[in-house]
Amino acid sequence: MSASDRHFVHEPPTIRYLAVYPQTLGHLRFIAIGDVELQVDGHQLFVRGAPVNLPHKEFLLLRQLMGNAGRVVSRRELLDAAWGPRTADRKYLEVHIRRLRCRIEENPDSPTHIRTVRGVGYVFDFPPDS
């Protein structure tokens, strides 16, 4: 195969399957960290016990952040998770992170859940031990 032919060869998409154990069938998967609970299968968010409306893109971002809680998630990873690998505009991400903070933080100007790591990305922090 010549170099020019390689541009037209597409690999099949990678399909990932999650193992579902029989005892979990019928149960919702959720991620709960502090006073924030994200029901992954039900596509619902509860903050301090109250339901919060969450647009799809913000759901995808929050799922990525909460699924990697305590670890810095790069801006690129978040853009890929919500918009796909070809999105380059970081303003999308900043706007949606701000909206997420307004939904889950008691004071969005002084966030305790979603912390910015300058030059790298964001981290969803575990609550401090009381």
Buried (B, 14 or more C-beta within 10 A) or exposed (E): EEEEEEEEEEEEEEEEEEEEEEEEEEEEEBBEBBBBBBBBEEEBBBBEEEEBEBEEBBBBBBBBBBBBBEEBBEBBBBBBBBBEEEBEEEEBBEEBBEBBBEBBBEEBEEBBBBEBEEEEBBBBBEEEEE
